[in-house]
Amino acid sequence: MKFLPTLLGLAGLARLGVATFQPSGVPFMSPVTVAAGFSANVAFSNLTAPRGVAFDAEQNLLVVERGYGVTAFTRNPDLTHGIEVDGKTLYVSTAKAVIAYEYDPSTKSVSGLPPYIVVDGLPADGVLTTHTLLLEKNSAGVKTALLVGAGPLTNIDLTARDPASGRSQIRRMVFPQISLPIYPPPALLWANGQVVAYGIRNPAGFAHGVDISLEPAGTRSLYVVENGASINSLSGITPFFANDNPSDELELVKYSTSSPSTIKPKSYGFPDCTSLWNGDADPAGVPQYVGFPRGSQISLNLDFLHDAGWCKDPANNQPPSLNFQAHSAPLDIKFYTPSGSATKVPSFPSTLSGDAFVSFHGSFDRTPPTGYGVVHVRFPLGLSSAGLPYSFLVQATDIKYCPEKCIRPVGLAFGKDGRLYVTSDATGELFVIEAGYRTN
């Protein structure tokens, strides 16, 4: 089994005596419940707020430890969340920039050259500055652009109405077609990036559709998980209503890869519009939404212009493709596409090919708590168990006691072995979800 000793070797370079390899059978810090037909095992503990996770070309697993660096070859306390690897280039995000390291997967180390800035000028003064990264590649597997997410200035950020603000949106940073023979290469400027979508409060995780061959020429599909705003301080909203609203969301974004862009970026509603999870949450205090179906688009009534009628018009506000339980806090999404080596247990079954898996970081202001797990979203989108469009694969068992010591999943990555690797920042753990039940 390559993963565990490889990760131990990575940790040994920079974290020896800190990160702890866990043999099979070591329990989670706090109990978890796992769906039938799967098992979950802690692979590493004592990590420092592990966030983004990615595999390199040699299937070495790289983890961003927030405020520390990347396990296990470089220390940089400015690193926060985002990570992508392409061949011998490692991309990571700080609050104000995307930086790159020259990286050798065969030795699991970076070169002696200093890291360089790939994207400069990211908004670094907001309440959420963990910029998510996603490499865009063409049908030949060659990288063409880097997608970068940015969060809001404040919880309810009026500046995000304007796509030029650079906030609560995703931008496409196109790589030069010809590499210049200089080091470091010139940085791309955030202000010049192509706006892919805006009005997405916190685009915490995003992934391309699984089959590029199905996309119309010059376009791509992007699935984005979004955290809804906290609305309990708004006029006309009661604590009971805010306890169950608004939905967290899964957005489907269509964008152009042509130059100039052939698709006008759409707004997904923030800060003015949001989705109902439970219109009946407080019939006495907020009666106007009683009986409204889940996913209804409503106005937060921040002004007279952006009212209910305005929010119901998809020309102003593109509704989500799927609604998650309010306060679940989805942070990452990955699609399962089995490789040739992922053909049997412990690989996920091929029947799940094309399905999505989403990490729920969990609530901090809901009673009872919700989230704290990894969910399975079937594609094409439809109802799953209990009338929900998703079902839990792994979840904290004693959820009523969360967030204290519960798993708080963040980053997801599928290995070529067909297993799902998950970081939990609050518990400092990295765990593995696999099909079947391990006996050794």
TIKE-849729 format. One record per residue (C-alpha): residue number from 1; residue in one letter; chain; x, y, z. Coordinates in nm, 3 decimals. Example, Ala and Ser with C-alpha at 12.3 -4.5 7.8 and 13.67 -1.06 7.14 Angstrom:
<pts>
PT    n  res  chain        u        v        w
PT    1    A      A    1.230   -0.450    0.780
PT    2    S      A    1.367   -0.106    0.714
</pts>
This chain:
<pts>
PT    n  res  chain        u        v        w
PT    1    M      A    0.000    0.000    0.000
PT    2    K      A    0.190    0.301   -0.127
PT    3    F      A    0.006    0.586    0.038
PT    4    L      A    0.093    0.544    0.404
PT    5    P      A    0.472    0.502    0.385
PT    6    T      A    0.490    0.774    0.120
PT    7    L      A    0.304    1.019    0.337
PT    8    L      A    0.520    0.921    0.633
PT    9    G      A    0.825    0.994    0.423
PT   10    L      A    0.684    1.332    0.330
PT   11    A      A    0.615    1.416    0.689
PT   12    G      A    0.960    1.302    0.790
PT   13    L      A    1.121    1.576    0.585
PT   14    A      A    0.952    1.863    0.764
PT   15    R      A    0.734    1.727    1.040
PT   16    L      A    0.930    1.443    1.201
PT   17    G      A    0.805    1.399    1.557
PT   18    V      A    0.501    1.621    1.493
PT   19    A      A    0.265    1.456    1.244
PT   20    T      A    0.186    1.103    1.352
PT   21    F      A    0.132    0.810    1.117
PT   22    Q      A   -0.155    0.598    1.242
PT   23    P      A   -0.166    0.224    1.174
PT   24    S      A   -0.494    0.064    1.079
PT   25    G      A   -0.745    0.049    1.360
PT   26    V      A   -0.645    0.364    1.551
PT   27    P      A   -0.970    0.541    1.640
PT   28    F      A   -1.073    0.890    1.540
PT   29    M      A   -1.034    1.161    1.803
PT   30    S      A   -1.414    1.158    1.819
PT   31    P      A   -1.638    0.872    1.695
PT   32    V      A   -1.772    0.871    1.339
PT   33    T      A   -2.055    0.683    1.171
PT   34    V      A   -1.981    0.534    0.829
PT   35    A      A   -2.232    0.433    0.561
PT   36    A      A   -2.289    0.062    0.500
PT   37    G      A   -2.035   -0.087    0.261
PT   38    F      A   -1.759    0.160    0.349
PT   39    S      A   -1.497    0.209    0.617
PT   40    A      A   -1.302    0.513    0.735
PT   41    N      A   -0.958    0.507    0.897
PT   42    V      A   -0.728    0.775    1.036
PT   43    A      A   -0.404    0.786    0.837
PT   44    F      A   -0.237    1.083    1.009
PT   45    S      A   -0.297    1.285    1.322
PT   46    N      A   -0.132    1.584    1.490
PT   47    L      A   -0.142    1.789    1.170
PT   48    T      A   -0.172    2.168    1.196
PT   49    A      A   -0.520    2.267    1.072
PT   50    P      A   -0.499    2.057    0.752
PT   51    R      A   -0.698    2.214    0.468
PT   52    G      A   -0.642    2.162    0.095
PT   53    V      A   -0.509    1.829   -0.028
PT   54    A      A   -0.380    1.706   -0.365
PT   55    F      A   -0.189    1.419   -0.525
PT   56    D      A    0.119    1.474   -0.737
PT   57    A      A    0.218    1.273   -1.046
PT   58    E      A    0.376    1.002   -0.829
PT   59    Q      A    0.066    0.973   -0.608
PT   60    N      A    0.235    1.141   -0.315
PT   61    L      A   -0.025    1.319   -0.104
PT   62    L      A    0.039    1.688   -0.032
PT   63    V      A   -0.149    1.870    0.243
PT   64    V      A   -0.175    2.241    0.318
PT   65    E      A   -0.145    2.295    0.692
PT   66    R      A   -0.290    2.637    0.756
PT   67    G      A   -0.040    2.871    0.915
PT   68    Y      A    0.242    2.617    0.874
PT   69    G      A    0.300    2.525    0.510
PT   70    V      A    0.270    2.221    0.288
PT   71    T      A    0.346    1.884    0.437
PT   72    A      A    0.627    1.808    0.408
PT   73    F      A    0.887    1.988    0.216
PT   74    T      A    0.840    2.359    0.271
PT   75    R      A    0.744    2.585    0.555
PT   76    N      A    0.543    2.899    0.478
PT   77    P      A    0.310    3.027    0.751
PT   78    D      A    0.121    3.247    0.502
PT   79    L      A   -0.034    2.946    0.326
PT   80    T      A   -0.405    2.911    0.397
PT   81    H      A   -0.601    2.663    0.189
PT   82    G      A   -0.569    2.627   -0.189
PT   83    I      A   -0.337    2.374   -0.352
PT   84    E      A   -0.291    2.234   -0.703
PT   85    V      A   -0.008    2.033   -0.859
PT   86    D      A    0.084    2.009   -1.226
PT   87    G      A    0.392    1.808   -1.313
PT   88    K      A    0.678    1.994   -1.150
PT   89    T      A    0.485    2.302   -1.040
PT   90    L      A    0.307    2.328   -0.706
PT   91    Y      A    0.049    2.606   -0.671
PT   92    V      A   -0.066    2.726   -0.329
PT   93    S      A   -0.264    3.026   -0.208
PT   94    T      A   -0.199    3.289    0.055
PT   95    A      A   -0.445    3.559    0.156
PT   96    K      A   -0.311    3.799   -0.109
PT   97    A      A   -0.153    3.588   -0.384
PT   98    V      A   -0.115    3.254   -0.556
PT   99    I      A    0.244    3.137   -0.542
PT  100    A      A    0.428    2.852   -0.711
PT  101    Y      A    0.716    2.628   -0.614
PT  102    E      A    0.933    2.427   -0.850
PT  103    Y      A    0.863    2.075   -0.726
PT  104    D      A    1.007    1.729   -0.794
PT  105    P      A    0.757    1.450   -0.723
PT  106    S      A    1.027    1.182   -0.747
PT  107    T      A    1.209    1.328   -0.446
PT  108    K      A    0.906    1.490   -0.284
PT  109    S      A    1.091    1.818   -0.249
PT  110    V      A    1.100    2.171   -0.380
PT  111    S      A    1.400    2.319   -0.555
PT  112    G      A    1.632    2.572   -0.398
PT  113    L      A    1.475    2.845   -0.607
PT  114    P      A    1.248    3.082   -0.416
PT  115    P      A    0.874    3.054   -0.482
PT  116    Y      A    0.730    3.306   -0.725
PT  117    I      A    0.398    3.487   -0.751
PT  118    V      A    0.161    3.347   -1.013
PT  119    V      A   -0.141    3.567   -0.938
PT  120    D      A   -0.099    3.893   -0.750
PT  121    G      A   -0.348    4.134   -0.599
PT  122    L      A   -0.603    3.897   -0.447
PT  123    P      A   -0.838    4.070   -0.200
PT  124    A      A   -0.673    3.999    0.134
PT  125    D      A   -0.878    4.218    0.368
PT  126    G      A   -1.204    4.023    0.378
PT  127    V      A   -1.359    3.796    0.638
PT  128    L      A   -1.280    3.491    0.421
PT  129    T      A   -0.940    3.480    0.251
PT  130    T      A   -0.887    3.108    0.186
PT  131    H      A   -0.864    3.123   -0.192
PT  132    T      A   -0.952    2.794   -0.360
PT  133    L      A   -0.755    2.690   -0.670
PT  134    L      A   -0.839    2.469   -0.967
PT  135    L      A   -0.625    2.406   -1.272
PT  136    E      A   -0.807    2.410   -1.603
PT  137    K      A   -0.668    2.168   -1.861
PT  138    N      A   -0.760    2.108   -2.223
PT  139    S      A   -0.859    1.774   -2.374
PT  140    A      A   -0.489    1.688   -2.415
PT  141    G      A   -0.429    1.738   -2.044
PT  142    V      A   -0.228    2.057   -2.090
PT  143    K      A   -0.291    2.332   -1.836
PT  144    T      A   -0.449    2.641   -1.987
PT  145    A      A   -0.562    2.850   -1.690
PT  146    L      A   -0.593    2.866   -1.314
PT  147    L      A   -0.932    2.927   -1.156
PT  148    V      A   -0.915    3.121   -0.829
PT  149    G      A   -1.193    3.193   -0.580
PT  150    A      A   -1.235    3.498   -0.359
PT  151    G      A   -1.469    3.556   -0.066
PT  152    P      A   -1.653    3.865    0.062
PT  153    L      A   -1.527    4.171    0.244
PT  154    T      A   -1.796    4.125    0.512
PT  155    N      A   -2.068    3.872    0.591
PT  156    I      A   -2.318    4.075    0.385
PT  157    D      A   -2.095    4.250    0.132
PT  158    L      A   -2.269    4.509   -0.085
PT  159    T      A   -1.955    4.559   -0.296
PT  160    A      A   -1.994    4.203   -0.429
PT  161    R      A   -2.283    4.321   -0.649
PT  162    D      A   -2.020    4.462   -0.884
PT  163    P      A   -1.815    4.199   -1.069
PT  164    A      A   -1.530    4.450   -1.087
PT  165    S      A   -1.501    4.438   -0.706
PT  166    G      A   -1.310    4.111   -0.724
PT  167    R      A   -1.508    3.974   -0.428
PT  168    S      A   -1.736    3.671   -0.386
PT  169    Q      A   -1.646    3.541   -0.728
PT  170    I      A   -1.427    3.311   -0.935
PT  171    R      A   -1.179    3.441   -1.189
PT  172    R      A   -0.995    3.262   -1.465
PT  173    M      A   -0.626    3.345   -1.490
PT  174    V      A   -0.500    3.240   -1.833
PT  175    F      A   -0.145    3.109   -1.859
PT  176    P      A    0.072    3.256   -2.138
PT  177    Q      A    0.078    3.031   -2.444
PT  178    I      A    0.452    3.083   -2.479
PT  179    S      A    0.676    3.037   -2.176
PT  180    L      A    0.922    3.320   -2.135
PT  181    P      A    1.285    3.217   -2.070
PT  182    I      A    1.303    3.413   -1.745
PT  183    Y      A    1.268    3.321   -1.379
PT  184    P      A    1.046    3.405   -1.216
PT  185    P      A    0.786    3.455   -1.491
PT  186    P      A    0.576    3.773   -1.475
PT  187    A      A    0.282    3.755   -1.235
PT  188    L      A   -0.076    3.761   -1.356
PT  189    L      A   -0.288    4.037   -1.203
PT  190    W      A   -0.614    3.947   -1.030
PT  191    A      A   -0.771    4.267   -1.163
PT  192    N      A   -0.715    4.148   -1.521
PT  193    G      A   -0.860    3.799   -1.473
PT  194    Q      A   -1.170    3.678   -1.655
PT  195    V      A   -1.474    3.682   -1.426
PT  196    V      A   -1.626    3.334   -1.449
PT  197    A      A   -1.908    3.390   -1.198
PT  198    Y      A   -1.990    3.642   -0.927
PT  199    G      A   -2.242    3.682   -0.648
PT  200    I      A   -2.114    3.356   -0.495
PT  201    R      A   -2.055    3.451   -0.133
PT  202    N      A   -1.778    3.205   -0.052
PT  203    P      A   -1.680    2.980   -0.345
PT  204    A      A   -1.505    2.739   -0.111
PT  205    G      A   -1.480    2.439   -0.342
PT  206    F      A   -1.520    2.383   -0.715
PT  207    A      A   -1.464    2.109   -0.969
PT  208    H      A   -1.505    2.070   -1.343
PT  209    G      A   -1.762    1.838   -1.495
PT  210    V      A   -1.620    1.490   -1.536
PT  211    D      A   -1.613    1.462   -1.917
PT  212    I      A   -1.467    1.750   -2.117
PT  213    S      A   -1.565    1.575   -2.442
PT  214    L      A   -1.931    1.645   -2.361
PT  215    E      A   -1.874    2.020   -2.335
PT  216    P      A   -1.954    2.247   -2.631
PT  217    A      A   -1.637    2.379   -2.794
PT  218    G      A   -1.494    2.675   -2.608
PT  219    T      A   -1.694    2.617   -2.289
PT  220    R      A   -1.656    2.440   -1.956
PT  221    S      A   -1.888    2.343   -1.672
PT  222    L      A   -1.791    2.417   -1.314
PT  223    Y      A   -1.966    2.293   -1.000
PT  224    V      A   -1.923    2.524   -0.702
PT  225    V      A   -2.017    2.470   -0.336
PT  226    E      A   -2.117    2.790   -0.158
PT  227    N      A   -2.165    2.882    0.207
PT  228    G      A   -2.473    3.095    0.269
PT  229    A      A   -2.455    3.416    0.471
PT  230    S      A   -2.547    3.444    0.837
PT  231    I      A   -2.876    3.637    0.831
PT  232    N      A   -2.975    3.648    1.198
PT  233    S      A   -2.881    4.016    1.230
PT  234    L      A   -3.100    4.132    0.939
PT  235    S      A   -3.422    4.323    0.987
PT  236    G      A   -3.731    4.102    0.977
PT  237    I      A   -3.536    3.781    1.041
PT  238    T      A   -3.580    3.594    1.369
PT  239    P      A   -3.329    3.359    1.535
PT  240    F      A   -3.564    3.064    1.478
PT  241    F      A   -3.584    3.141    1.106
PT  242    A      A   -3.208    3.198    1.073
PT  243    N      A   -3.145    2.868    1.252
PT  244    D      A   -3.274    2.685    0.944
PT  245    N      A   -3.203    2.931    0.662
PT  246    P      A   -3.061    3.006    0.413
PT  247    S      A   -2.954    2.696    0.223
PT  248    D      A   -2.595    2.631    0.143
PT  249    E      A   -2.574    2.568   -0.230
PT  250    L      A   -2.428    2.381   -0.524
PT  251    E      A   -2.400    2.610   -0.825
PT  252    L      A   -2.354    2.507   -1.188
PT  253    V      A   -2.144    2.761   -1.374
PT  254    K      A   -2.096    2.762   -1.751
PT  255    Y      A   -1.802    2.968   -1.866
PT  256    S      A   -1.607    3.045   -2.181
PT  257    T      A   -1.253    2.932   -2.256
PT  258    S      A   -1.241    3.139   -2.574
PT  259    S      A   -1.070    3.473   -2.608
PT  260    P      A   -1.255    3.702   -2.601
PT  261    S      A   -1.510    3.533   -2.376
PT  262    T      A   -1.832    3.426   -2.549
PT  263    I      A   -2.034    3.380   -2.227
PT  264    K      A   -2.134    3.670   -2.005
PT  265    P      A   -2.069    3.581   -1.640
PT  266    K      A   -2.383    3.536   -1.430
PT  267    S      A   -2.460    3.653   -1.081
PT  268    Y      A   -2.562    3.389   -0.829
PT  269    G      A   -2.742    3.636   -0.605
PT  270    F      A   -2.514    3.739   -0.320
PT  271    P      A   -2.558    3.965   -0.132
PT  272    D      A   -2.923    4.036   -0.214
PT  273    C      A   -3.078    3.697   -0.289
PT  274    T      A   -3.063    3.360   -0.123
PT  275    S      A   -3.233    3.019   -0.114
PT  276    L      A   -3.483    2.892    0.140
PT  277    W      A   -3.409    2.570    0.322
PT  278    N      A   -3.713    2.572    0.550
PT  279    G      A   -3.981    2.835    0.489
PT  280    D      A   -4.176    2.701    0.787
PT  281    A      A   -3.891    2.755    1.035
PT  282    D      A   -4.075    3.032    1.225
PT  283    P      A   -4.442    3.063    1.119
PT  284    A      A   -4.514    3.325    1.385
PT  285    G      A   -4.203    3.541    1.346
PT  286    V      A   -4.148    3.512    0.968
PT  287    P      A   -4.485    3.404    0.823
PT  288    Q      A   -4.431    3.529    0.468
PT  289    Y      A   -4.239    3.218    0.361
PT  290    V      A   -4.465    2.952    0.511
PT  291    G      A   -4.540    2.688    0.249
PT  292    F      A   -4.267    2.803    0.011
PT  293    P      A   -4.081    2.505   -0.137
PT  294    R      A   -3.718    2.438   -0.054
PT  295    G      A   -3.486    2.627   -0.285
PT  296    S      A   -3.723    2.920   -0.339
PT  297    Q      A   -3.533    3.236   -0.423
PT  298    I      A   -3.600    3.514   -0.175
PT  299    S      A   -3.474    3.866   -0.121
PT  300    L      A   -3.291    3.973    0.193
PT  301    N      A   -3.447    4.317    0.135
PT  302    L      A   -3.125    4.510    0.168
PT  303    D      A   -3.281    4.790   -0.040
PT  304    F      A   -3.593    4.862   -0.246
PT  305    L      A   -3.440    4.773   -0.583
PT  306    H      A   -3.332    4.417   -0.508
PT  307    D      A   -3.673    4.291   -0.398
PT  308    A      A   -3.844    3.951   -0.427
PT  309    G      A   -3.936    4.002   -0.792
PT  310    W      A   -3.581    4.101   -0.878
PT  311    C      A   -3.442    3.791   -0.707
PT  312    K      A   -3.684    3.557   -0.885
PT  313    D      A   -3.558    3.674   -1.225
PT  314    P      A   -3.272    3.442   -1.337
PT  315    A      A   -3.134    3.729   -1.543
PT  316    N      A   -3.045    3.889   -1.208
PT  317    N      A   -2.995    3.584   -0.989
PT  318    Q      A   -2.903    3.239   -1.116
PT  319    P      A   -3.059    2.982   -0.877
PT  320    P      A   -2.857    2.688   -0.746
PT  321    S      A   -2.868    2.338   -0.889
PT  322    L      A   -2.896    2.184   -0.543
PT  323    N      A   -2.964    2.301   -0.188
PT  324    F      A   -2.778    2.179    0.120
PT  325    Q      A   -2.902    2.195    0.479
PT  326    A      A   -2.851    2.545    0.617
PT  327    H      A   -2.522    2.591    0.805
PT  328    S      A   -2.366    2.269    0.670
PT  329    A      A   -2.069    2.476    0.544
PT  330    P      A   -1.961    2.279    0.233
PT  331    L      A   -1.591    2.338    0.164
PT  332    D      A   -1.487    2.103   -0.116
PT  333    I      A   -1.631    1.894   -0.397
PT  334    K      A   -1.471    1.611   -0.593
PT  335    F      A   -1.611    1.381   -0.861
PT  336    Y      A   -1.525    1.013   -0.865
PT  337    T      A   -1.372    0.894   -1.193
PT  338    P      A   -1.221    0.546   -1.149
PT  339    S      A   -0.875    0.492   -1.294
PT  340    G      A   -0.761    0.167   -1.450
PT  341    S      A   -0.607    0.060   -1.119
PT  342    A      A   -0.924    0.129   -0.921
PT  343    T      A   -1.111   -0.189   -1.005
PT  344    K      A   -1.177   -0.365   -0.674
PT  345    V      A   -1.202   -0.319   -0.299
PT  346    P      A   -1.090   -0.090   -0.139
PT  347    S      A   -1.168    0.130   -0.442
PT  348    F      A   -1.506    0.298   -0.453
PT  349    P      A   -1.742    0.092   -0.672
PT  350    S      A   -1.770    0.184   -1.039
PT  351    T      A   -2.143    0.243   -0.989
PT  352    L      A   -2.044    0.571   -0.821
PT  353    S      A   -1.851    0.692   -1.126
PT  354    G      A   -1.951    1.048   -1.210
PT  355    D      A   -2.101    1.112   -0.866
PT  356    A      A   -1.984    1.397   -0.644
PT  357    F      A   -1.860    1.398   -0.286
PT  358    V      A   -1.877    1.710   -0.071
PT  359    S      A   -1.713    1.792    0.263
PT  360    F      A   -1.936    1.954    0.527
PT  361    H      A   -1.725    2.152    0.773
PT  362    G      A   -2.025    2.185    1.002
PT  363    S      A   -2.223    2.459    1.173
PT  364    F      A   -2.106    2.699    1.441
PT  365    D      A   -2.436    2.879    1.505
PT  366    R      A   -2.716    2.623    1.469
PT  367    T      A   -2.913    2.426    1.729
PT  368    P      A   -2.885    2.134    1.698
PT  369    P      A   -2.556    2.131    1.506
PT  370    T      A   -2.549    2.002    1.148
PT  371    G      A   -2.287    1.889    0.896
PT  372    Y      A   -1.956    1.749    1.024
PT  373    G      A   -1.917    1.486    0.756
PT  374    V      A   -1.870    1.390    0.392
PT  375    V      A   -2.177    1.348    0.172
PT  376    H      A   -2.245    1.162   -0.151
PT  377    V      A   -2.433    1.350   -0.423
PT  378    R      A   -2.568    1.132   -0.702
PT  379    F      A   -2.549    1.251   -1.061
PT  380    P      A   -2.765    1.325   -1.249
PT  381    L      A   -2.898    1.527   -0.958
PT  382    G      A   -3.204    1.383   -0.786
PT  383    L      A   -3.339    1.268   -0.454
PT  384    S      A   -3.141    1.033   -0.235
PT  385    S      A   -3.226    0.900    0.111
PT  386    A      A   -3.478    1.074    0.338
PT  387    G      A   -3.595    1.295    0.053
PT  388    L      A   -3.262    1.476    0.040
PT  389    P      A   -3.047    1.509   -0.274
PT  390    Y      A   -2.748    1.369   -0.084
PT  391    S      A   -2.659    1.116    0.184
PT  392    F      A   -2.382    1.100    0.444
PT  393    L      A   -2.087    0.873    0.376
PT  394    V      A   -1.912    0.965    0.702
PT  395    Q      A   -2.044    1.184    0.982
PT  396    A      A   -1.958    1.267    1.342
PT  397    T      A   -2.156    1.026    1.560
PT  398    D      A   -2.226    1.250    1.859
PT  399    I      A   -2.326    1.550    1.651
PT  400    K      A   -2.515    1.714    1.935
PT  401    Y      A   -2.177    1.778    2.100
PT  402    C      A   -2.019    1.934    1.792
PT  403    P      A   -1.811    2.131    1.716
PT  404    E      A   -1.607    2.024    2.019
PT  405    K      A   -1.362    1.754    1.905
PT  406    C      A   -1.581    1.647    1.609
PT  407    I      A   -1.435    1.587    1.266
PT  408    R      A   -1.462    1.900    1.054
PT  409    P      A   -1.388    1.785    0.697
PT  410    V      A   -1.226    2.034    0.460
PT  411    G      A   -1.019    1.905    0.166
PT  412    L      A   -1.096    1.603   -0.051
PT  413    A      A   -0.882    1.410   -0.299
PT  414    F      A   -0.934    1.081   -0.479
PT  415    G      A   -0.623    0.870   -0.527
PT  416    K      A   -0.567    0.648   -0.827
PT  417    D      A   -0.640    0.363   -0.588
PT  418    G      A   -1.005    0.474   -0.589
PT  419    R      A   -1.013    0.580   -0.225
PT  420    L      A   -1.114    0.920   -0.089
PT  421    Y      A   -0.869    1.113    0.132
PT  422    V      A   -1.013    1.377    0.366
PT  423    T      A   -0.860    1.643    0.591
PT  424    S      A   -1.018    1.750    0.920
PT  425    D      A   -0.874    2.080    1.038
PT  426    A      A   -1.025    2.096    1.387
PT  427    T      A   -0.894    1.751    1.486
PT  428    G      A   -0.566    1.766    1.292
PT  429    E      A   -0.648    1.439    1.117
PT  430    L      A   -0.626    1.304    0.765
PT  431    F      A   -0.850    1.004    0.709
PT  432    V      A   -0.924    0.764    0.427
PT  433    I      A   -1.265    0.641    0.312
PT  434    E      A   -1.271    0.314    0.121
PT  435    A      A   -1.516    0.050    0.009
PT  436    G      A   -1.552   -0.269    0.209
PT  437    Y      A   -1.428   -0.341    0.558
PT  438    R      A   -1.060   -0.364    0.646
PT  439    T      A   -0.955   -0.660    0.855
PT  440    N      A   -0.585   -0.582    0.897
</pts>
